[in-house]
Amino acid sequence: MPKKSRVSRSKRLSTSGTLLILVGLLLIAVVILILKPGTASPTKGALPEEERANALAAGKPTFIFLHSLDCVPCKEMMAIVAQVYPEFDNKVVLVDVDVYADENANFLRDEMVRAIPTLVFYDRSGQRRVYVGVMEAAQLRLTLVTLAGGQ
């Protein structure tokens, strides 16, 4: 009889361990989705310089968000972008750039990134404005409204 009890207990521990792992993986996926803003670019998966060039060639206002995935101000800014940007998804192209991804090194030099988070805004005519640091949600919203032409 003790063997049956051990098997039962072992089975319960195995089942609860598996459940715990699955819940943990689900939480990690949710956090990644919340913290990482999507990209509205039609060239999703392209290099940032291609996304920027395509958007500017089409005369679309463009917001380039340069950040790392682990710096505290970057995480704060990611949450703000995730909160505000969806309102502008079809009006302003978002180019989301992880500064630590090797393939982005040339783009970082081209954009002259010296600190993160860095926010670069291009209007329809290609004029560039840069903001370094965490921008408040209201200020980001106002900047994107202006960039989108008040639409």
Backbone as ProteinMPNN parsed JSONL, in Angstrom:
{"seq_chain_A": "MPKKSRVSRSKRLSTSGTLLILVGLLLIAVVILILKPGTASPTKGALPEEERANALAAGKPTFIFLHSLDCVPCKEMMAIVAQVYPEFDNKVVLVDVDVYADENANFLRDEMVRAIPTLVFYDRSGQRRVYVGVMEAAQLRLTLVTLAGGQ", "coords_chain_A": {"N_chain_A": [[0.807, -1.203, 0.0], [1.945, 1.325, 0.729], [3.535, 1.825, -1.521], [1.717, 2.49, -3.556], [0.749, 4.885, -2.591], [3.073, 6.443, -2.739], [3.503, 6.48, -5.521], [1.222, 7.779, -6.35], [1.569, 10.273, -5.086], [3.967, 11.052, -6.304], [3.107, 11.203, -8.951], [1.264, 13.295, -8.732], [3.006, 15.394, -8.014], [4.559, 15.507, -10.319], [2.608, 16.248, -12.223], [1.755, 18.735, -11.16], [4.16, 20.091, -11.307], [4.601, 20.196, -14.069], [2.391, 21.719, -14.804], [3.033, 24.091, -13.483], [5.332, 24.868, -14.901], [4.221, 25.294, -17.455], [2.463, 27.446, -16.905], [4.347, 29.347, -16.148], [5.773, 29.698, -18.579], [3.7, 30.749, -20.138], [3.235, 33.174, -18.798], [5.693, 34.465, -19.269], [5.537, 34.769, -22.065], [3.327, 36.528, -22.238], [4.329, 38.804, -20.907], [6.417, 39.515, -22.652], [4.942, 40.168, -24.95], [3.504, 42.36, -23.993], [5.5, 44.205, -23.257], [6.998, 44.603, -25.553], [6.61, 46.625, -28.186], [4.614, 46.38, -31.141], [5.246, 46.413, -34.679], [4.256, 48.614, -37.18], [4.973, 48.631, -39.721], [4.878, 47.963, -43.216], [6.906, 46.417, -44.099], [7.649, 44.502, -42.272], [10.046, 42.731, -40.432], [12.106, 43.446, -42.015], [15.314, 45.109, -42.255], [15.987, 47.885, -40.064], [16.898, 50.197, -41.434], [15.886, 49.773, -43.964], [13.138, 49.751, -43.474], [12.791, 52.389, -42.574], [13.628, 53.83, -44.878], [11.72, 52.956, -46.786], [9.323, 53.895, -45.638], [9.777, 56.683, -45.55], [10.191, 57.205, -48.261], [7.656, 56.762, -49.176], [6.429, 58.912, -48.141], [5.43, 58.808, -45.559], [4.769, 59.605, -42.16], [7.141, 58.873, -39.615], [8.128, 57.02, -36.8], [10.827, 56.241, -34.958], [11.917, 53.995, -32.658], [14.383, 53.498, -30.514], [16.007, 51.281, -28.445], [16.953, 49.178, -25.624], [16.291, 45.853, -24.474], [16.493, 45.537, -21.815], [17.202, 47.76, -20.205], [16.227, 49.954, -17.576], [14.958, 52.599, -18.005], [14.326, 52.178, -20.7], [12.501, 50.052, -20.612], [10.447, 51.333, -19.28], [9.792, 53.234, -21.216], [9.025, 51.513, -23.274], [6.627, 50.521, -22.258], [5.109, 52.871, -22.298], [5.07, 53.456, -25.051], [3.713, 51.169, -25.927], [1.263, 51.695, -24.801], [0.425, 54.154, -25.987], [1.002, 54.193, -28.806], [-0.751, 52.39, -30.352], [-3.024, 53.931, -31.06], [-2.158, 55.301, -33.246], [-1.454, 53.575, -35.168], [-2.173, 53.171, -37.923], [-1.45, 55.564, -38.971], [1.107, 56.499, -38.475], [4.283, 55.211, -39.107], [5.925, 52.769, -37.242], [9.161, 52.075, -36.313], [10.786, 49.746, -34.698], [13.56, 49.313, -32.76], [16.018, 47.276, -31.484], [18.805, 48.047, -29.781], [20.906, 46.373, -29.195], [20.955, 44.322, -30.991], [22.912, 42.746, -33.339], [22.619, 43.121, -36.124], [21.709, 45.697, -36.333], [23.685, 47.588, -36.074], [24.843, 49.334, -38.081], [22.669, 50.978, -38.603], [22.339, 52.267, -36.145], [24.649, 53.831, -36.043], [24.122, 55.463, -38.234], [21.835, 56.823, -37.361], [22.949, 58.148, -35.308], [22.974, 57.368, -32.541], [23.436, 57.842, -29.164], [22.633, 57.452, -26.606], [20.175, 55.627, -24.718], [16.709, 55.286, -23.873], [16.124, 56.329, -27.264], [14.204, 58.447, -29.242], [13.174, 58.948, -32.459], [11.763, 61.105, -34.759], [10.313, 61.405, -37.876], [8.883, 63.628, -40.101], [6.386, 63.913, -42.735], [7.799, 65.113, -44.788], [10.338, 64.309, -44.34], [11.806, 65.609, -42.436], [13.732, 65.569, -39.484], [13.431, 64.92, -36.015], [14.737, 64.562, -32.74], [14.492, 62.874, -29.649], [15.784, 62.186, -26.513], [15.67, 59.864, -23.935], [13.099, 59.151, -21.443], [9.934, 59.767, -22.561], [7.04, 61.394, -21.564], [3.723, 59.969, -21.578], [1.605, 61.671, -22.44], [3.018, 63.64, -23.812], [4.221, 62.11, -25.839], [1.921, 61.262, -27.189], [0.939, 63.754, -28.111], [3.078, 64.514, -29.76], [2.955, 62.479, -31.704], [0.409, 62.975, -32.735], [0.843, 65.484, -33.914], [2.825, 64.723, -35.744], [1.36, 62.997, -37.35], [-0.127, 64.792, -38.647], [-2.315, 65.941, -37.382], [-4.399, 64.222, -37.697]], "CA_chain_A": [[0.0, 0.0, 0.0], [2.761, 2.531, 0.698], [4.017, 2.079, -2.87], [0.661, 3.17, -4.287], [0.732, 6.256, -2.082], [4.24, 7.124, -3.307], [3.259, 6.654, -6.941], [0.203, 8.826, -6.433], [2.199, 11.531, -4.711], [4.924, 11.353, -7.358], [2.333, 11.598, -10.125], [0.732, 14.633, -8.446], [4.126, 16.326, -8.085], [4.91, 15.627, -11.726], [1.539, 17.008, -12.871], [1.79, 20.121, -10.696], [5.391, 20.671, -11.849], [4.339, 20.48, -15.481], [1.454, 22.851, -14.827], [3.793, 25.271, -13.072], [6.192, 25.231, -16.032], [3.36, 25.852, -18.504], [2.012, 28.767, -16.454], [5.524, 30.217, -16.226], [6.004, 30.014, -19.992], [2.614, 31.629, -20.567], [3.506, 34.498, -18.219], [6.818, 35.046, -20.007], [5.024, 35.182, -23.375], [2.482, 37.703, -22.041], [5.208, 39.934, -20.588], [7.108, 39.902, -23.888], [3.969, 40.835, -25.816], [3.141, 43.652, -23.411], [6.632, 45.123, -23.234], [7.579, 44.827, -26.876], [5.623, 47.157, -29.106], [4.604, 45.81, -32.484], [5.667, 47.335, -35.718], [3.179, 48.818, -38.143], [5.581, 48.758, -41.034], [4.526, 46.923, -44.161], [8.099, 45.618, -44.369], [7.989, 43.862, -41.01], [11.095, 41.75, -40.593], [13.194, 44.071, -42.765], [16.241, 45.873, -41.438], [15.415, 49.195, -39.761], [17.198, 51.195, -42.467], [14.95, 49.531, -45.065], [11.825, 50.206, -43.022], [12.814, 53.854, -42.589], [13.701, 54.281, -46.268], [10.433, 52.69, -47.431], [8.314, 54.801, -45.076], [10.059, 58.06, -45.977], [9.976, 57.272, -49.707], [6.209, 56.806, -49.369], [5.928, 60.145, -47.521], [4.713, 58.482, -44.325], [5.441, 59.997, -40.918], [7.823, 57.697, -39.076], [8.594, 57.075, -35.416], [11.85, 55.22, -34.73], [12.078, 53.785, -31.228], [15.65, 52.8, -30.292], [16.03, 50.89, -27.035], [17.378, 47.81, -25.33], [15.197, 45.129, -23.847], [16.715, 45.348, -20.387], [17.476, 48.951, -19.39], [15.026, 50.376, -16.854], [14.231, 53.643, -18.736], [13.807, 51.599, -21.945], [11.295, 49.295, -20.271], [9.414, 52.333, -18.991], [9.387, 53.814, -22.499], [8.31, 50.473, -24.011], [5.254, 50.498, -21.748], [4.44, 54.082, -22.787], [4.836, 53.258, -26.491], [2.66, 50.153, -26.038], [0.008, 52.33, -24.396], [0.046, 55.278, -26.846], [1.151, 53.993, -30.25], [-1.864, 51.768, -31.077], [-3.926, 54.963, -31.597], [-1.54, 55.869, -34.446], [-0.98, 52.422, -35.929], [-2.375, 53.338, -39.367], [-1.105, 56.935, -39.349], [2.546, 56.712, -38.299], [5.041, 53.961, -39.155], [6.805, 52.552, -36.099], [10.337, 51.237, -36.542], [11.189, 49.341, -33.355], [14.952, 48.893, -32.936], [16.79, 46.812, -30.336], [20.162, 48.548, -30.026], [21.902, 45.333, -28.978], [20.926, 43.343, -32.077], [24.085, 42.985, -34.189], [22.244, 43.589, -37.461], [21.296, 47.1, -36.284], [24.85, 48.437, -35.804], [24.962, 50.414, -39.07], [21.531, 51.888, -38.408], [22.621, 53.066, -34.944], [25.625, 54.849, -36.448], [23.424, 56.374, -39.139], [20.92, 57.647, -36.556], [23.799, 58.815, -34.307], [22.463, 57.038, -31.214], [24.465, 57.961, -28.126], [22.028, 57.045, -25.34], [18.865, 55.013, -24.921], [15.979, 55.211, -25.131], [16.14, 57.462, -28.193], [13.02, 58.497, -30.086], [13.434, 59.768, -33.642], [10.518, 61.361, -35.471], [10.43, 61.981, -39.215], [7.586, 64.031, -40.638], [6.13, 63.473, -44.121], [8.815, 65.664, -45.691], [11.634, 63.729, -44.0], [12.505, 66.374, -41.395], [14.035, 64.699, -38.351], [13.531, 65.448, -34.654], [15.22, 63.512, -31.842], [14.258, 63.023, -28.216], [16.527, 61.163, -25.779], [15.149, 59.646, -22.587], [11.712, 58.713, -21.325], [8.97, 60.809, -22.89], [5.748, 61.146, -20.92], [2.692, 59.484, -22.496], [0.877, 62.804, -23.031], [3.914, 64.29, -24.768], [4.343, 61.21, -26.986], [0.653, 61.343, -27.908], [0.913, 65.046, -28.795], [4.088, 64.443, -30.815], [2.432, 61.619, -32.767], [-0.708, 63.706, -33.357], [1.478, 66.485, -34.778], [3.504, 63.993, -36.808], [0.339, 62.45, -38.238], [-0.814, 65.907, -39.295], [-3.546, 66.257, -36.695], [-5.445, 63.271, -38.091]], "C_chain_A": [[0.851, 1.269, 0.0], [3.27, 2.852, -0.7], [2.984, 2.861, -3.679], [0.606, 4.64, -3.883], [1.892, 7.057, -2.659], [4.037, 7.409, -4.792], [2.259, 7.786, -7.137], [0.814, 10.194, -6.155], [3.182, 11.976, -5.791], [4.211, 11.848, -8.613], [1.774, 13.002, -9.938], [1.832, 15.682, -8.548], [4.533, 16.56, -9.53], [3.886, 16.483, -12.465], [1.586, 18.476, -12.445], [3.062, 20.82, -11.192], [5.235, 21.062, -13.302], [3.43, 21.686, -15.617], [2.171, 24.145, -14.476], [4.695, 25.765, -14.198], [5.37, 25.873, -17.139], [2.862, 27.248, -18.142], [3.164, 29.767, -16.53], [5.822, 30.641, -17.659], [4.938, 30.959, -20.537], [2.837, 33.047, -20.037], [4.651, 35.195, -18.944], [6.347, 35.554, -21.365], [4.174, 36.445, -23.256], [3.336, 38.933, -21.756], [5.931, 40.424, -21.838], [6.161, 40.65, -24.811], [3.597, 42.21, -25.3], [4.288, 44.642, -23.531], [7.2, 45.445, -24.601], [6.511, 45.353, -27.819], [5.74, 46.5, -30.474], [5.123, 46.828, -33.481], [4.585, 47.419, -36.763], [3.715, 48.894, -39.552], [5.136, 47.642, -41.957], [5.707, 46.007, -44.481], [8.584, 44.938, -43.097], [9.008, 42.754, -41.253], [12.279, 42.292, -41.383], [14.137, 44.762, -41.777], [15.662, 47.263, -41.2], [15.695, 50.254, -40.83], [16.279, 51.028, -43.681], [13.551, 50.015, -44.713], [11.743, 51.732, -43.076], [12.794, 54.377, -44.019], [12.365, 54.097, -46.983], [9.354, 53.658, -46.946], [8.532, 56.223, -45.577], [9.852, 58.23, -47.482], [8.48, 57.37, -50.029], [5.592, 58.056, -48.751], [5.127, 59.91, -46.252], [5.484, 59.007, -43.118], [5.97, 58.74, -40.225], [8.342, 57.972, -37.672], [9.562, 55.919, -35.232], [12.122, 55.164, -33.23], [13.295, 52.905, -31.017], [15.806, 52.534, -28.8], [16.712, 49.546, -26.876], [16.197, 47.135, -24.647], [15.355, 45.02, -22.338], [17.036, 46.604, -19.582], [16.163, 49.463, -18.79], [14.289, 51.508, -17.585], [13.638, 53.124, -20.046], [12.522, 50.828, -21.685], [10.14, 50.248, -19.972], [8.879, 52.924, -20.297], [8.638, 52.79, -23.348], [6.85, 50.407, -23.567], [4.465, 51.708, -22.252], [4.121, 53.949, -24.271], [3.704, 52.248, -26.692], [1.29, 50.734, -25.698], [-0.476, 53.341, -25.438], [0.018, 54.925, -28.328], [-0.044, 53.354, -30.956], [-2.874, 52.767, -31.668], [-3.441, 55.476, -32.956], [-1.065, 54.791, -35.42], [-1.105, 52.599, -37.439], [-1.971, 54.717, -39.866], [0.389, 57.211, -39.333], [3.233, 55.347, -38.31], [5.947, 53.901, -37.925], [7.928, 51.625, -36.527], [10.927, 50.974, -35.162], [12.577, 48.721, -33.434], [15.593, 48.523, -31.595], [18.249, 47.181, -30.598], [21.234, 47.476, -29.839], [21.869, 44.235, -30.036], [22.042, 43.697, -33.06], [23.729, 43.571, -35.55], [21.85, 45.067, -37.498], [22.46, 48.08, -36.108], [24.994, 49.595, -36.789], [23.859, 51.451, -38.892], [21.774, 52.809, -37.214], [23.632, 54.175, -35.257], [24.951, 55.908, -37.32], [22.497, 57.323, -38.375], [21.653, 58.38, -35.427], [23.295, 58.61, -32.878], [23.605, 57.052, -30.213], [23.964, 57.496, -26.765], [20.673, 56.411, -25.653], [17.999, 55.235, -23.688], [16.128, 56.497, -25.948], [14.91, 57.337, -29.085], [13.323, 59.44, -31.238], [12.129, 59.877, -34.41], [10.834, 62.004, -36.816], [9.035, 62.378, -39.667], [7.484, 63.588, -42.097], [7.199, 63.966, -45.102], [10.213, 65.139, -45.379], [12.424, 64.531, -42.982], [12.573, 65.535, -40.126], [14.074, 65.493, -37.045], [13.882, 64.294, -33.73], [14.899, 63.869, -30.398], [14.995, 61.874, -27.537], [15.975, 61.078, -24.365], [13.707, 59.187, -22.621], [10.796, 59.911, -21.576], [7.641, 60.433, -22.221], [4.707, 60.757, -21.97], [1.962, 60.634, -23.188], [1.732, 63.504, -24.085], [4.1, 63.421, -26.015], [3.074, 61.286, -27.837], [0.59, 62.635, -28.724], [1.899, 65.06, -29.964], [3.572, 63.602, -31.99], [1.242, 62.254, -33.469], [-0.154, 64.728, -34.337], [2.131, 65.807, -35.986], [2.506, 63.472, -37.848], [-0.455, 63.554, -38.95], [-2.157, 66.232, -38.683], [-4.679, 65.306, -37.013], [-5.946, 62.486, -36.913]], "O_chain_A": [[0.492, 2.223, -0.69], [3.424, 4.024, -1.043], [3.338, 3.791, -4.404], [0.44, 5.523, -4.725], [1.721, 8.219, -3.028], [4.377, 8.496, -5.259], [2.443, 8.647, -7.998], [0.597, 11.149, -6.902], [3.22, 13.153, -6.15], [4.659, 12.796, -9.257], [1.801, 13.812, -10.865], [1.61, 16.752, -9.113], [4.821, 17.692, -9.92], [4.261, 17.352, -13.252], [1.468, 19.366, -13.288], [3.035, 22.02, -11.467], [5.683, 22.129, -13.72], [3.669, 22.568, -16.442], [1.94, 25.178, -15.104], [4.801, 26.971, -14.418], [5.777, 26.889, -17.702], [2.845, 28.138, -18.993], [2.966, 30.913, -16.935], [6.093, 31.813, -17.919], [5.244, 31.865, -21.311], [2.641, 34.016, -20.769], [4.579, 36.397, -19.203], [6.719, 36.653, -21.775], [4.29, 37.343, -24.09], [3.084, 39.999, -22.316], [6.041, 41.631, -22.054], [6.541, 41.664, -25.396], [3.394, 43.133, -26.089], [4.067, 45.804, -23.873], [7.833, 46.487, -24.771], [5.606, 44.615, -28.211], [6.828, 46.116, -30.905], [5.4, 47.975, -33.13], [4.049, 46.395, -37.188], [2.969, 49.194, -40.484], [5.027, 46.492, -41.531], [5.524, 44.941, -45.069], [9.788, 44.814, -42.873], [8.852, 41.942, -42.165], [13.339, 41.668, -41.418], [13.793, 44.971, -40.614], [14.923, 47.773, -42.042], [14.848, 51.103, -41.106], [15.933, 52.005, -44.345], [12.862, 50.611, -45.54], [10.76, 52.297, -43.557], [12.017, 55.278, -44.336], [11.925, 54.988, -47.71], [8.571, 54.175, -47.742], [7.582, 56.893, -45.982], [9.389, 59.279, -47.93], [8.088, 57.981, -51.023], [4.379, 58.25, -48.821], [4.253, 60.703, -45.903], [6.706, 58.875, -43.053], [5.333, 57.686, -40.247], [8.919, 59.025, -37.401], [9.174, 54.755, -35.335], [12.507, 56.16, -32.617], [13.258, 51.708, -31.303], [15.743, 53.457, -27.989], [17.012, 48.863, -27.855], [15.219, 47.791, -24.288], [14.483, 44.488, -21.652], [17.136, 46.516, -18.358], [15.116, 49.404, -19.434], [13.078, 51.394, -17.775], [12.57, 53.573, -20.462], [11.563, 50.938, -22.449], [8.999, 49.999, -20.363], [7.671, 53.093, -20.465], [7.71, 53.154, -24.069], [5.948, 50.256, -24.391], [3.288, 51.585, -22.594], [3.019, 54.291, -24.701], [2.834, 52.454, -27.537], [0.276, 50.308, -26.25], [-1.668, 53.381, -25.743], [-0.907, 55.325, -29.035], [-0.339, 53.746, -32.085], [-3.512, 52.467, -32.677], [-4.227, 56.023, -33.728], [-0.355, 55.083, -36.382], [-0.198, 52.199, -38.169], [-2.128, 55.018, -41.049], [0.88, 58.053, -40.083], [2.811, 54.432, -37.603], [6.646, 54.864, -37.609], [7.687, 50.531, -37.037], [11.498, 51.869, -34.539], [12.759, 47.706, -34.107], [15.694, 49.353, -30.692], [18.857, 46.674, -31.541], [22.366, 47.661, -30.286], [22.677, 43.308, -29.982], [22.104, 44.823, -33.555], [24.453, 44.419, -36.072], [21.677, 45.631, -38.579], [22.234, 49.285, -36.004], [25.241, 50.727, -36.372], [24.094, 52.653, -39.018], [21.45, 53.995, -37.267], [23.488, 55.308, -34.798], [25.19, 57.104, -37.154], [22.396, 58.501, -38.719], [21.042, 59.143, -34.679], [23.201, 59.562, -32.103], [24.612, 56.365, -30.388], [24.757, 57.185, -25.876], [20.101, 56.634, -26.72], [18.517, 55.357, -22.578], [16.242, 57.594, -25.401], [14.613, 56.265, -29.612], [13.685, 60.596, -31.022], [11.468, 58.874, -34.681], [11.532, 63.015, -36.887], [8.109, 61.568, -39.625], [8.401, 62.958, -42.624], [7.469, 63.321, -46.115], [11.171, 65.481, -46.072], [13.57, 64.199, -42.683], [11.604, 64.879, -39.744], [14.658, 66.575, -36.969], [13.389, 63.18, -33.905], [15.022, 65.023, -29.986], [14.849, 60.719, -27.938], [15.83, 62.092, -23.682], [13.16, 58.875, -23.679], [10.879, 60.93, -20.89], [7.188, 59.292, -22.312], [4.804, 61.175, -23.124], [1.727, 60.577, -24.395], [1.225, 63.912, -25.13], [4.134, 63.943, -27.129], [3.148, 61.366, -29.063], [0.227, 62.609, -29.9], [1.579, 65.567, -31.039], [3.742, 63.988, -33.146], [1.081, 62.088, -34.678], [-0.631, 64.827, -35.468], [1.995, 66.276, -37.116], [2.765, 63.501, -39.051], [-1.344, 63.272, -39.754], [-3.047, 66.74, -39.365], [-5.82, 65.564, -36.631], [-6.828, 61.641, -37.065]]}, "name": "protein", "num_of_chains": 1, "seq": "MPKKSRVSRSKRLSTSGTLLILVGLLLIAVVILILKPGTASPTKGALPEEERANALAAGKPTFIFLHSLDCVPCKEMMAIVAQVYPEFDNKVVLVDVDVYADENANFLRDEMVRAIPTLVFYDRSGQRRVYVGVMEAAQLRLTLVTLAGGQ"}
